[in-house]
């Protein structure tokens, strides 16, 4: 008789636990939807507006857009414009330019393209902003943006998604 009572008590506890968990799940429905929307928004933006630090800089790519459509580009590629916000955290002037950034798609690398590209000597503690233009294949809207100047061992990387044109 003791074994039967123990099994019955265990079944009752499991049933109560299941009911409590089910009840808890229903109260968080709107909360989980908000979390999913936030996750979707983060995925839509990827690392856009995400500041990354190097030894001497704080770099934030703040905007990305298609500037020239594949139809306008004679090579069939497209031009993306990336807006940077860069703060010099070092004690010396620091020169940064759009050609310090590279776009990586798969095994291919794309460098600064034509346009009025950003370059600035930033004073210690100061912040500077500017745009870099990069020519990439027309079929890609996602890529890795890498800060890799040739002159020093500074590195940072962002996953970027180019927003779709809204027509």
PEZI-V572905 format. One line per field, one symbol per residue. ss: DSSP state (a for helix, b for strand, c for the rest). psi: psi as a letter, one per 40 degrees, with the letter a starting at -180 (. if undefined). burial: + if it has 16 or more other C-alpha atoms within 10 Angstrom, else -. A space follows every 50 residues. Layout:
# PEZI-V572905
ss = ???
psi = ???
burial = ???
This chain:
# PEZI-V572905
ss = caaaaaaaaaaaaaaaaaaaaaaaaaacaaaaaaaaaaaaaaaaaccccc cbbcccbbbbbbbbbbbbcccccccccbbbbbbbbbbbcccccbbbbaaa bbbbbccbbbcbccccccbbbbccccbbbbbbbbbbcccccbbbbbbccc cccccbbbbbbcccccc
psi = dddddddddddddddddddddddddddeddddddddddddddddebeheh hiiadeihhhhdihihdhidddhdeeaihihhhihhhheieiihhiidee iihhhbeihhihaiigihhihhiheiiiiiiihhhiidehehihhhhgid eifhiiiihihhiihh.
burial = --------------------------------------------+++++- +++--++++++++++++--+------++++++++++++++--++-+++++ +++++-----+++---+++--+++---+++++++++-+--+-+++++++- ------++++++-----
